[in-house]
């Protein structure tokens, strides 16, 4: 099932490319309105999801790097062990792997993850995110779906 790595690579390229564009075209912390409820806002996240541990003093960079490397290795191994009919699980793992690698590269190169997608309603803003975060979220949802529906695919 390593043939699914093309999807991880596509996510990685799209993620790194959009982050590079955001860094080149956006001013830090200055929202650019796309339409009501959606901005592009360049932010740097030194923590994890929802800026968890972002003010921890620097050690979190290497902790999250180690976690991402470990998870990526485990995902690669898991993908290698899948059967052909487990396509939904392979799809989920490939999306998560591509997203994890995208954020890992940011963290290693810059010490933070580049976020730029800002969804909001009135004064309430969802924490900013990027393509990698989106791929991880979709992959996680598919992983849950595979828990409920994947057994049918395995039996076929």
Phi and psi in radians as a Rosetta constraint file:
Dihedral C 1 N 2 CA 2 C 2 CIRCULARHARMONIC -1.148 0.35
Dihedral N 2 CA 2 C 2 N 3 CIRCULARHARMONIC -0.175 0.35
Dihedral C 2 N 3 CA 3 C 3 CIRCULARHARMONIC -1.104 0.35
Dihedral N 3 CA 3 C 3 N 4 CIRCULARHARMONIC -0.281 0.35
Dihedral C 3 N 4 CA 4 C 4 CIRCULARHARMONIC -1.344 0.35
Dihedral N 4 CA 4 C 4 N 5 CIRCULARHARMONIC -0.107 0.35
Dihedral C 4 N 5 CA 5 C 5 CIRCULARHARMONIC -1.127 0.35
Dihedral N 5 CA 5 C 5 N 6 CIRCULARHARMONIC -0.348 0.35
Dihedral C 5 N 6 CA 6 C 6 CIRCULARHARMONIC -1.032 0.35
Dihedral N 6 CA 6 C 6 N 7 CIRCULARHARMONIC -0.630 0.35
Dihedral C 6 N 7 CA 7 C 7 CIRCULARHARMONIC -1.215 0.35
Dihedral N 7 CA 7 C 7 N 8 CIRCULARHARMONIC -0.724 0.35
Dihedral C 7 N 8 CA 8 C 8 CIRCULARHARMONIC -1.040 0.35
Dihedral N 8 CA 8 C 8 N 9 CIRCULARHARMONIC -0.743 0.35
Dihedral C 8 N 9 CA 9 C 9 CIRCULARHARMONIC -1.126 0.35
Dihedral N 9 CA 9 C 9 N 10 CIRCULARHARMONIC -0.727 0.35
Dihedral C 9 N 10 CA 10 C 10 CIRCULARHARMONIC -1.088 0.35
Dihedral N 10 CA 10 C 10 N 11 CIRCULARHARMONIC -0.764 0.35
Dihedral C 10 N 11 CA 11 C 11 CIRCULARHARMONIC -1.072 0.35
Dihedral N 11 CA 11 C 11 N 12 CIRCULARHARMONIC -0.790 0.35
Dihedral C 11 N 12 CA 12 C 12 CIRCULARHARMONIC -1.050 0.35
Dihedral N 12 CA 12 C 12 N 13 CIRCULARHARMONIC -0.819 0.35
Dihedral C 12 N 13 CA 13 C 13 CIRCULARHARMONIC -1.130 0.35
Dihedral N 13 CA 13 C 13 N 14 CIRCULARHARMONIC -0.793 0.35
Dihedral C 13 N 14 CA 14 C 14 CIRCULARHARMONIC -1.092 0.35
Dihedral N 14 CA 14 C 14 N 15 CIRCULARHARMONIC -0.743 0.35
Dihedral C 14 N 15 CA 15 C 15 CIRCULARHARMONIC -1.111 0.35
Dihedral N 15 CA 15 C 15 N 16 CIRCULARHARMONIC -0.912 0.35
Dihedral C 15 N 16 CA 16 C 16 CIRCULARHARMONIC -1.125 0.35
Dihedral N 16 CA 16 C 16 N 17 CIRCULARHARMONIC -0.649 0.35
Dihedral C 16 N 17 CA 17 C 17 CIRCULARHARMONIC -1.141 0.35
Dihedral N 17 CA 17 C 17 N 18 CIRCULARHARMONIC -0.759 0.35
Dihedral C 17 N 18 CA 18 C 18 CIRCULARHARMONIC -1.229 0.35
Dihedral N 18 CA 18 C 18 N 19 CIRCULARHARMONIC -0.598 0.35
Dihedral C 18 N 19 CA 19 C 19 CIRCULARHARMONIC -1.161 0.35
Dihedral N 19 CA 19 C 19 N 20 CIRCULARHARMONIC -0.667 0.35
Dihedral C 19 N 20 CA 20 C 20 CIRCULARHARMONIC -1.143 0.35
Dihedral N 20 CA 20 C 20 N 21 CIRCULARHARMONIC -0.756 0.35
Dihedral C 20 N 21 CA 21 C 21 CIRCULARHARMONIC -1.077 0.35
Dihedral N 21 CA 21 C 21 N 22 CIRCULARHARMONIC -0.805 0.35
Dihedral C 21 N 22 CA 22 C 22 CIRCULARHARMONIC -1.048 0.35
Dihedral N 22 CA 22 C 22 N 23 CIRCULARHARMONIC -0.752 0.35
Dihedral C 22 N 23 CA 23 C 23 CIRCULARHARMONIC -1.150 0.35
Dihedral N 23 CA 23 C 23 N 24 CIRCULARHARMONIC -0.596 0.35
Dihedral C 23 N 24 CA 24 C 24 CIRCULARHARMONIC -1.387 0.35
Dihedral N 24 CA 24 C 24 N 25 CIRCULARHARMONIC -0.569 0.35
Dihedral C 24 N 25 CA 25 C 25 CIRCULARHARMONIC -1.833 0.35
Dihedral N 25 CA 25 C 25 N 26 CIRCULARHARMONIC -0.292 0.35
Dihedral C 25 N 26 CA 26 C 26 CIRCULARHARMONIC -1.911 0.35
Dihedral N 26 CA 26 C 26 N 27 CIRCULARHARMONIC 2.533 0.35
Dihedral C 26 N 27 CA 27 C 27 CIRCULARHARMONIC -1.506 0.35
Dihedral N 27 CA 27 C 27 N 28 CIRCULARHARMONIC 2.457 0.35
Dihedral C 27 N 28 CA 28 C 28 CIRCULARHARMONIC -1.004 0.35
Dihedral N 28 CA 28 C 28 N 29 CIRCULARHARMONIC 2.248 0.35
Dihedral C 28 N 29 CA 29 C 29 CIRCULARHARMONIC 1.099 0.35
Dihedral N 29 CA 29 C 29 N 30 CIRCULARHARMONIC 0.347 0.35
Dihedral C 29 N 30 CA 30 C 30 CIRCULARHARMONIC -1.939 0.35
Dihedral N 30 CA 30 C 30 N 31 CIRCULARHARMONIC 1.825 0.35
Dihedral C 30 N 31 CA 31 C 31 CIRCULARHARMONIC -1.105 0.35
Dihedral N 31 CA 31 C 31 N 32 CIRCULARHARMONIC 2.466 0.35
Dihedral C 31 N 32 CA 32 C 32 CIRCULARHARMONIC -2.057 0.35
Dihedral N 32 CA 32 C 32 N 33 CIRCULARHARMONIC 1.973 0.35
Dihedral C 32 N 33 CA 33 C 33 CIRCULARHARMONIC -1.230 0.35
Dihedral N 33 CA 33 C 33 N 34 CIRCULARHARMONIC 2.251 0.35
Dihedral C 33 N 34 CA 34 C 34 CIRCULARHARMONIC -1.737 0.35
Dihedral N 34 CA 34 C 34 N 35 CIRCULARHARMONIC -0.886 0.35
Dihedral C 34 N 35 CA 35 C 35 CIRCULARHARMONIC -2.785 0.35
Dihedral N 35 CA 35 C 35 N 36 CIRCULARHARMONIC 2.991 0.35
Dihedral C 35 N 36 CA 36 C 36 CIRCULARHARMONIC -1.002 0.35
Dihedral N 36 CA 36 C 36 N 37 CIRCULARHARMONIC 2.150 0.35
Dihedral C 36 N 37 CA 37 C 37 CIRCULARHARMONIC 1.641 0.35
Dihedral N 37 CA 37 C 37 N 38 CIRCULARHARMONIC 0.003 0.35
Dihedral C 37 N 38 CA 38 C 38 CIRCULARHARMONIC -2.547 0.35
Dihedral N 38 CA 38 C 38 N 39 CIRCULARHARMONIC 2.062 0.35
Dihedral C 38 N 39 CA 39 C 39 CIRCULARHARMONIC -2.160 0.35
Dihedral N 39 CA 39 C 39 N 40 CIRCULARHARMONIC 2.809 0.35
Dihedral C 39 N 40 CA 40 C 40 CIRCULARHARMONIC -1.808 0.35
Dihedral N 40 CA 40 C 40 N 41 CIRCULARHARMONIC 2.153 0.35
Dihedral C 40 N 41 CA 41 C 41 CIRCULARHARMONIC -2.426 0.35
Dihedral N 41 CA 41 C 41 N 42 CIRCULARHARMONIC 2.011 0.35
Dihedral C 41 N 42 CA 42 C 42 CIRCULARHARMONIC -1.283 0.35
Dihedral N 42 CA 42 C 42 N 43 CIRCULARHARMONIC 2.152 0.35
Dihedral C 42 N 43 CA 43 C 43 CIRCULARHARMONIC -2.406 0.35
Dihedral N 43 CA 43 C 43 N 44 CIRCULARHARMONIC 2.716 0.35
Dihedral C 43 N 44 CA 44 C 44 CIRCULARHARMONIC -2.061 0.35
Dihedral N 44 CA 44 C 44 N 45 CIRCULARHARMONIC 2.124 0.35
Dihedral C 44 N 45 CA 45 C 45 CIRCULARHARMONIC -1.888 0.35
Dihedral N 45 CA 45 C 45 N 46 CIRCULARHARMONIC 1.923 0.35
Dihedral C 45 N 46 CA 46 C 46 CIRCULARHARMONIC -1.487 0.35
Dihedral N 46 CA 46 C 46 N 47 CIRCULARHARMONIC -0.112 0.35
Dihedral C 46 N 47 CA 47 C 47 CIRCULARHARMONIC -1.781 0.35
Dihedral N 47 CA 47 C 47 N 48 CIRCULARHARMONIC -2.681 0.35
Dihedral C 47 N 48 CA 48 C 48 CIRCULARHARMONIC -1.845 0.35
Dihedral N 48 CA 48 C 48 N 49 CIRCULARHARMONIC -2.681 0.35
Dihedral C 48 N 49 CA 49 C 49 CIRCULARHARMONIC -0.944 0.35
Dihedral N 49 CA 49 C 49 N 50 CIRCULARHARMONIC 2.410 0.35
Dihedral C 49 N 50 CA 50 C 50 CIRCULARHARMONIC 1.015 0.35
Dihedral N 50 CA 50 C 50 N 51 CIRCULARHARMONIC 0.518 0.35
Dihedral C 50 N 51 CA 51 C 51 CIRCULARHARMONIC 1.080 0.35
Dihedral N 51 CA 51 C 51 N 52 CIRCULARHARMONIC 0.422 0.35
Dihedral C 51 N 52 CA 52 C 52 CIRCULARHARMONIC -0.974 0.35
Dihedral N 52 CA 52 C 52 N 53 CIRCULARHARMONIC 2.205 0.35
Dihedral C 52 N 53 CA 53 C 53 CIRCULARHARMONIC 1.138 0.35
Dihedral N 53 CA 53 C 53 N 54 CIRCULARHARMONIC 0.390 0.35
Dihedral C 53 N 54 CA 54 C 54 CIRCULARHARMONIC -1.158 0.35
Dihedral N 54 CA 54 C 54 N 55 CIRCULARHARMONIC -0.393 0.35
Dihedral C 54 N 55 CA 55 C 55 CIRCULARHARMONIC -1.894 0.35
Dihedral N 55 CA 55 C 55 N 56 CIRCULARHARMONIC 0.537 0.35
Dihedral C 55 N 56 CA 56 C 56 CIRCULARHARMONIC -1.454 0.35
Dihedral N 56 CA 56 C 56 N 57 CIRCULARHARMONIC -0.070 0.35
Dihedral C 56 N 57 CA 57 C 57 CIRCULARHARMONIC 1.761 0.35
Dihedral N 57 CA 57 C 57 N 58 CIRCULARHARMONIC 0.038 0.35
Dihedral C 57 N 58 CA 58 C 58 CIRCULARHARMONIC 2.012 0.35
Dihedral N 58 CA 58 C 58 N 59 CIRCULARHARMONIC -0.507 0.35
Dihedral C 58 N 59 CA 59 C 59 CIRCULARHARMONIC -1.109 0.35
Dihedral N 59 CA 59 C 59 N 60 CIRCULARHARMONIC -0.470 0.35
Dihedral C 59 N 60 CA 60 C 60 CIRCULARHARMONIC -1.109 0.35
Dihedral N 60 CA 60 C 60 N 61 CIRCULARHARMONIC -0.472 0.35
Dihedral C 60 N 61 CA 61 C 61 CIRCULARHARMONIC -0.992 0.35
Dihedral N 61 CA 61 C 61 N 62 CIRCULARHARMONIC -0.843 0.35
Dihedral C 61 N 62 CA 62 C 62 CIRCULARHARMONIC -1.358 0.35
Dihedral N 62 CA 62 C 62 N 63 CIRCULARHARMONIC -0.537 0.35
Dihedral C 62 N 63 CA 63 C 63 CIRCULARHARMONIC -1.125 0.35
Dihedral N 63 CA 63 C 63 N 64 CIRCULARHARMONIC -0.867 0.35
Dihedral C 63 N 64 CA 64 C 64 CIRCULARHARMONIC -1.197 0.35
Dihedral N 64 CA 64 C 64 N 65 CIRCULARHARMONIC -0.510 0.35
Dihedral C 64 N 65 CA 65 C 65 CIRCULARHARMONIC -1.118 0.35
Dihedral N 65 CA 65 C 65 N 66 CIRCULARHARMONIC -0.813 0.35
Dihedral C 65 N 66 CA 66 C 66 CIRCULARHARMONIC -1.106 0.35
Dihedral N 66 CA 66 C 66 N 67 CIRCULARHARMONIC -0.722 0.35
Dihedral C 66 N 67 CA 67 C 67 CIRCULARHARMONIC -1.082 0.35
Dihedral N 67 CA 67 C 67 N 68 CIRCULARHARMONIC -0.802 0.35
Dihedral C 67 N 68 CA 68 C 68 CIRCULARHARMONIC -1.111 0.35
Dihedral N 68 CA 68 C 68 N 69 CIRCULARHARMONIC -0.699 0.35
Dihedral C 68 N 69 CA 69 C 69 CIRCULARHARMONIC -1.121 0.35
Dihedral N 69 CA 69 C 69 N 70 CIRCULARHARMONIC -0.765 0.35
Dihedral C 69 N 70 CA 70 C 70 CIRCULARHARMONIC -1.116 0.35
Dihedral N 70 CA 70 C 70 N 71 CIRCULARHARMONIC -0.819 0.35
Dihedral C 70 N 71 CA 71 C 71 CIRCULARHARMONIC -1.111 0.35
Dihedral N 71 CA 71 C 71 N 72 CIRCULARHARMONIC -0.740 0.35
Dihedral C 71 N 72 CA 72 C 72 CIRCULARHARMONIC -1.083 0.35
Dihedral N 72 CA 72 C 72 N 73 CIRCULARHARMONIC -0.738 0.35
Dihedral C 72 N 73 CA 73 C 73 CIRCULARHARMONIC -1.081 0.35
Dihedral N 73 CA 73 C 73 N 74 CIRCULARHARMONIC -0.752 0.35
Dihedral C 73 N 74 CA 74 C 74 CIRCULARHARMONIC -1.121 0.35
Dihedral N 74 CA 74 C 74 N 75 CIRCULARHARMONIC -0.701 0.35
Dihedral C 74 N 75 CA 75 C 75 CIRCULARHARMONIC -1.124 0.35
Dihedral N 75 CA 75 C 75 N 76 CIRCULARHARMONIC -0.734 0.35
Dihedral C 75 N 76 CA 76 C 76 CIRCULARHARMONIC -1.055 0.35
Dihedral N 76 CA 76 C 76 N 77 CIRCULARHARMONIC -0.794 0.35
Dihedral C 76 N 77 CA 77 C 77 CIRCULARHARMONIC -1.089 0.35
Dihedral N 77 CA 77 C 77 N 78 CIRCULARHARMONIC -0.782 0.35
Dihedral C 77 N 78 CA 78 C 78 CIRCULARHARMONIC -1.060 0.35
Dihedral N 78 CA 78 C 78 N 79 CIRCULARHARMONIC -0.788 0.35
Dihedral C 78 N 79 CA 79 C 79 CIRCULARHARMONIC -1.016 0.35
Dihedral N 79 CA 79 C 79 N 80 CIRCULARHARMONIC -0.711 0.35
Dihedral C 79 N 80 CA 80 C 80 CIRCULARHARMONIC -1.103 0.35
Dihedral N 80 CA 80 C 80 N 81 CIRCULARHARMONIC -0.509 0.35
Dihedral C 80 N 81 CA 81 C 81 CIRCULARHARMONIC -1.560 0.35
Dihedral N 81 CA 81 C 81 N 82 CIRCULARHARMONIC -0.108 0.35
Dihedral C 81 N 82 CA 82 C 82 CIRCULARHARMONIC -1.281 0.35
Dihedral N 82 CA 82 C 82 N 83 CIRCULARHARMONIC 2.664 0.35
Dihedral C 82 N 83 CA 83 C 83 CIRCULARHARMONIC -1.587 0.35
Dihedral N 83 CA 83 C 83 N 84 CIRCULARHARMONIC 2.769 0.35
Dihedral C 83 N 84 CA 84 C 84 CIRCULARHARMONIC -0.950 0.35
Dihedral N 84 CA 84 C 84 N 85 CIRCULARHARMONIC -0.669 0.35
Dihedral C 84 N 85 CA 85 C 85 CIRCULARHARMONIC -1.316 0.35
Dihedral N 85 CA 85 C 85 N 86 CIRCULARHARMONIC -0.110 0.35
Dihedral C 85 N 86 CA 86 C 86 CIRCULARHARMONIC -1.582 0.35
Dihedral N 86 CA 86 C 86 N 87 CIRCULARHARMONIC 0.845 0.35
Dihedral C 86 N 87 CA 87 C 87 CIRCULARHARMONIC -1.173 0.35
Dihedral N 87 CA 87 C 87 N 88 CIRCULARHARMONIC -0.607 0.35
Dihedral C 87 N 88 CA 88 C 88 CIRCULARHARMONIC -1.167 0.35
Dihedral N 88 CA 88 C 88 N 89 CIRCULARHARMONIC -0.730 0.35
Dihedral C 88 N 89 CA 89 C 89 CIRCULARHARMONIC -1.143 0.35
Dihedral N 89 CA 89 C 89 N 90 CIRCULARHARMONIC -0.725 0.35
Dihedral C 89 N 90 CA 90 C 90 CIRCULARHARMONIC -1.091 0.35
Dihedral N 90 CA 90 C 90 N 91 CIRCULARHARMONIC -0.727 0.35
Dihedral C 90 N 91 CA 91 C 91 CIRCULARHARMONIC -1.054 0.35
Dihedral N 91 CA 91 C 91 N 92 CIRCULARHARMONIC -0.826 0.35
Dihedral C 91 N 92 CA 92 C 92 CIRCULARHARMONIC -1.068 0.35
Dihedral N 92 CA 92 C 92 N 93 CIRCULARHARMONIC -0.854 0.35
Dihedral C 92 N 93 CA 93 C 93 CIRCULARHARMONIC -1.138 0.35
Dihedral N 93 CA 93 C 93 N 94 CIRCULARHARMONIC -0.634 0.35
Dihedral C 93 N 94 CA 94 C 94 CIRCULARHARMONIC -1.159 0.35
Dihedral N 94 CA 94 C 94 N 95 CIRCULARHARMONIC -0.707 0.35
Dihedral C 94 N 95 CA 95 C 95 CIRCULARHARMONIC -1.128 0.35
Dihedral N 95 CA 95 C 95 N 96 CIRCULARHARMONIC -0.781 0.35
Dihedral C 95 N 96 CA 96 C 96 CIRCULARHARMONIC -1.103 0.35
Dihedral N 96 CA 96 C 96 N 97 CIRCULARHARMONIC -0.743 0.35
Dihedral C 96 N 97 CA 97 C 97 CIRCULARHARMONIC -1.085 0.35
Dihedral N 97 CA 97 C 97 N 98 CIRCULARHARMONIC -0.823 0.35
Dihedral C 97 N 98 CA 98 C 98 CIRCULARHARMONIC -1.049 0.35
Dihedral N 98 CA 98 C 98 N 99 CIRCULARHARMONIC -0.736 0.35
Dihedral C 98 N 99 CA 99 C 99 CIRCULARHARMONIC -1.174 0.35
Dihedral N 99 CA 99 C 99 N 100 CIRCULARHARMONIC -0.744 0.35
Dihedral C 99 N 100 CA 100 C 100 CIRCULARHARMONIC -1.079 0.35
Dihedral N 100 CA 100 C 100 N 101 CIRCULARHARMONIC -0.721 0.35
Dihedral C 100 N 101 CA 101 C 101 CIRCULARHARMONIC -1.186 0.35
Dihedral N 101 CA 101 C 101 N 102 CIRCULARHARMONIC -0.654 0.35
Dihedral C 101 N 102 CA 102 C 102 CIRCULARHARMONIC -1.064 0.35
Dihedral N 102 CA 102 C 102 N 103 CIRCULARHARMONIC -0.818 0.35
Dihedral C 102 N 103 CA 103 C 103 CIRCULARHARMONIC -1.250 0.35
Dihedral N 103 CA 103 C 103 N 104 CIRCULARHARMONIC -0.572 0.35
Dihedral C 103 N 104 CA 104 C 104 CIRCULARHARMONIC -1.076 0.35
Dihedral N 104 CA 104 C 104 N 105 CIRCULARHARMONIC -0.777 0.35
Dihedral C 104 N 105 CA 105 C 105 CIRCULARHARMONIC -1.068 0.35
Dihedral N 105 CA 105 C 105 N 106 CIRCULARHARMONIC -0.775 0.35
Dihedral C 105 N 106 CA 106 C 106 CIRCULARHARMONIC -0.992 0.35
Dihedral N 106 CA 106 C 106 N 107 CIRCULARHARMONIC -0.857 0.35
Dihedral C 106 N 107 CA 107 C 107 CIRCULARHARMONIC -1.087 0.35
Dihedral N 107 CA 107 C 107 N 108 CIRCULARHARMONIC -0.711 0.35
Dihedral C 107 N 108 CA 108 C 108 CIRCULARHARMONIC -1.224 0.35
Dihedral N 108 CA 108 C 108 N 109 CIRCULARHARMONIC -0.799 0.35
Dihedral C 108 N 109 CA 109 C 109 CIRCULARHARMONIC -1.280 0.35
Dihedral N 109 CA 109 C 109 N 110 CIRCULARHARMONIC -0.697 0.35
Dihedral C 109 N 110 CA 110 C 110 CIRCULARHARMONIC -2.005 0.35
Dihedral N 110 CA 110 C 110 N 111 CIRCULARHARMONIC -0.349 0.35
Dihedral C 110 N 111 CA 111 C 111 CIRCULARHARMONIC 1.527 0.35
Dihedral N 111 CA 111 C 111 N 112 CIRCULARHARMONIC 0.075 0.35
Dihedral C 111 N 112 CA 112 C 112 CIRCULARHARMONIC -2.707 0.35
Dihedral N 112 CA 112 C 112 N 113 CIRCULARHARMONIC 2.887 0.35
Dihedral C 112 N 113 CA 113 C 113 CIRCULARHARMONIC -1.782 0.35
Dihedral N 113 CA 113 C 113 N 114 CIRCULARHARMONIC 2.342 0.35
Dihedral C 113 N 114 CA 114 C 114 CIRCULARHARMONIC -1.439 0.35
Dihedral N 114 CA 114 C 114 N 115 CIRCULARHARMONIC 2.108 0.35
Dihedral C 114 N 115 CA 115 C 115 CIRCULARHARMONIC -2.044 0.35
Dihedral N 115 CA 115 C 115 N 116 CIRCULARHARMONIC 2.597 0.35
Dihedral C 115 N 116 CA 116 C 116 CIRCULARHARMONIC -2.668 0.35
Dihedral N 116 CA 116 C 116 N 117 CIRCULARHARMONIC -0.117 0.35
Dihedral C 116 N 117 CA 117 C 117 CIRCULARHARMONIC -1.648 0.35
Dihedral N 117 CA 117 C 117 N 118 CIRCULARHARMONIC 2.139 0.35
Dihedral C 117 N 118 CA 118 C 118 CIRCULARHARMONIC -2.163 0.35
Dihedral N 118 CA 118 C 118 N 119 CIRCULARHARMONIC 1.883 0.35
Dihedral C 118 N 119 CA 119 C 119 CIRCULARHARMONIC -1.797 0.35
Dihedral N 119 CA 119 C 119 N 120 CIRCULARHARMONIC 2.357 0.35
Dihedral C 119 N 120 CA 120 C 120 CIRCULARHARMONIC -2.610 0.35
Dihedral N 120 CA 120 C 120 N 121 CIRCULARHARMONIC 2.848 0.35
Dihedral C 120 N 121 CA 121 C 121 CIRCULARHARMONIC -2.372 0.35
Dihedral N 121 CA 121 C 121 N 122 CIRCULARHARMONIC 2.012 0.35
Dihedral C 121 N 122 CA 122 C 122 CIRCULARHARMONIC 0.949 0.35
Dihedral N 122 CA 122 C 122 N 123 CIRCULARHARMONIC -2.003 0.35
Dihedral C 122 N 123 CA 123 C 123 CIRCULARHARMONIC -1.695 0.35
Dihedral N 123 CA 123 C 123 N 124 CIRCULARHARMONIC -0.036 0.35
Dihedral C 123 N 124 CA 124 C 124 CIRCULARHARMONIC -1.645 0.35
Dihedral N 124 CA 124 C 124 N 125 CIRCULARHARMONIC 2.164 0.35
Dihedral C 124 N 125 CA 125 C 125 CIRCULARHARMONIC -1.998 0.35
Dihedral N 125 CA 125 C 125 N 126 CIRCULARHARMONIC 2.287 0.35
Dihedral C 125 N 126 CA 126 C 126 CIRCULARHARMONIC -1.190 0.35
Dihedral N 126 CA 126 C 126 N 127 CIRCULARHARMONIC 2.576 0.35
Dihedral C 126 N 127 CA 127 C 127 CIRCULARHARMONIC -0.991 0.35
Dihedral N 127 CA 127 C 127 N 128 CIRCULARHARMONIC 2.396 0.35
Dihedral C 127 N 128 CA 128 C 128 CIRCULARHARMONIC -1.035 0.35
Dihedral N 128 CA 128 C 128 N 129 CIRCULARHARMONIC 2.614 0.35
Dihedral C 128 N 129 CA 129 C 129 CIRCULARHARMONIC -2.559 0.35
Dihedral N 129 CA 129 C 129 N 130 CIRCULARHARMONIC -3.048 0.35
Dihedral C 129 N 130 CA 130 C 130 CIRCULARHARMONIC -2.472 0.35
Dihedral N 130 CA 130 C 130 N 131 CIRCULARHARMONIC -3.066 0.35
Dihedral C 130 N 131 CA 131 C 131 CIRCULARHARMONIC -1.115 0.35
Dihedral N 131 CA 131 C 131 N 132 CIRCULARHARMONIC -0.691 0.35
Dihedral C 131 N 132 CA 132 C 132 CIRCULARHARMONIC -1.051 0.35
Dihedral N 132 CA 132 C 132 N 133 CIRCULARHARMONIC -0.794 0.35
Dihedral C 132 N 133 CA 133 C 133 CIRCULARHARMONIC -1.063 0.35
Dihedral N 133 CA 133 C 133 N 134 CIRCULARHARMONIC -0.701 0.35
Dihedral C 133 N 134 CA 134 C 134 CIRCULARHARMONIC -1.106 0.35
Dihedral N 134 CA 134 C 134 N 135 CIRCULARHARMONIC -0.771 0.35
Dihedral C 134 N 135 CA 135 C 135 CIRCULARHARMONIC -1.107 0.35
Dihedral N 135 CA 135 C 135 N 136 CIRCULARHARMONIC -0.711 0.35
Dihedral C 135 N 136 CA 136 C 136 CIRCULARHARMONIC -1.108 0.35
Dihedral N 136 CA 136 C 136 N 137 CIRCULARHARMONIC -0.750 0.35
Dihedral C 136 N 137 CA 137 C 137 CIRCULARHARMONIC -1.133 0.35
Dihedral N 137 CA 137 C 137 N 138 CIRCULARHARMONIC -0.799 0.35
Dihedral C 137 N 138 CA 138 C 138 CIRCULARHARMONIC -1.116 0.35
Dihedral N 138 CA 138 C 138 N 139 CIRCULARHARMONIC -0.746 0.35
Dihedral C 138 N 139 CA 139 C 139 CIRCULARHARMONIC -1.053 0.35
Dihedral N 139 CA 139 C 139 N 140 CIRCULARHARMONIC -0.732 0.35
Dihedral C 139 N 140 CA 140 C 140 CIRCULARHARMONIC -1.120 0.35
Dihedral N 140 CA 140 C 140 N 141 CIRCULARHARMONIC -0.712 0.35
Dihedral C 140 N 141 CA 141 C 141 CIRCULARHARMONIC -1.103 0.35
Dihedral N 141 CA 141 C 141 N 142 CIRCULARHARMONIC -0.720 0.35
Dihedral C 141 N 142 CA 142 C 142 CIRCULARHARMONIC -1.176 0.35
Dihedral N 142 CA 142 C 142 N 143 CIRCULARHARMONIC -0.577 0.35
Dihedral C 142 N 143 CA 143 C 143 CIRCULARHARMONIC -1.096 0.35
Dihedral N 143 CA 143 C 143 N 144 CIRCULARHARMONIC -0.736 0.35
Dihedral C 143 N 144 CA 144 C 144 CIRCULARHARMONIC -1.141 0.35
Dihedral N 144 CA 144 C 144 N 145 CIRCULARHARMONIC -0.760 0.35
Dihedral C 144 N 145 CA 145 C 145 CIRCULARHARMONIC -1.057 0.35
Dihedral N 145 CA 145 C 145 N 146 CIRCULARHARMONIC -0.690 0.35
Dihedral C 145 N 146 CA 146 C 146 CIRCULARHARMONIC -1.120 0.35
Dihedral N 146 CA 146 C 146 N 147 CIRCULARHARMONIC -0.561 0.35
Dihedral C 146 N 147 CA 147 C 147 CIRCULARHARMONIC -1.043 0.35
Dihedral N 147 CA 147 C 147 N 148 CIRCULARHARMONIC -0.661 0.35
Dihedral C 147 N 148 CA 148 C 148 CIRCULARHARMONIC -1.544 0.35
Dihedral N 148 CA 148 C 148 N 149 CIRCULARHARMONIC -0.631 0.35
Dihedral C 148 N 149 CA 149 C 149 CIRCULARHARMONIC -1.982 0.35
Dihedral N 149 CA 149 C 149 N 150 CIRCULARHARMONIC -0.246 0.35
Dihedral C 149 N 150 CA 150 C 150 CIRCULARHARMONIC -1.144 0.35
Dihedral N 150 CA 150 C 150 N 151 CIRCULARHARMONIC -0.493 0.35
Dihedral C 150 N 151 CA 151 C 151 CIRCULARHARMONIC -1.075 0.35
Dihedral N 151 CA 151 C 151 N 152 CIRCULARHARMONIC -0.622 0.35
Dihedral C 151 N 152 CA 152 C 152 CIRCULARHARMONIC -1.073 0.35
Dihedral N 152 CA 152 C 152 N 153 CIRCULARHARMONIC -0.710 0.35
Dihedral C 152 N 153 CA 153 C 153 CIRCULARHARMONIC -1.152 0.35
Dihedral N 153 CA 153 C 153 N 154 CIRCULARHARMONIC -0.696 0.35
Dihedral C 153 N 154 CA 154 C 154 CIRCULARHARMONIC -1.147 0.35
Dihedral N 154 CA 154 C 154 N 155 CIRCULARHARMONIC -0.655 0.35
Dihedral C 154 N 155 CA 155 C 155 CIRCULARHARMONIC -1.244 0.35
Dihedral N 155 CA 155 C 155 N 156 CIRCULARHARMONIC -0.501 0.35
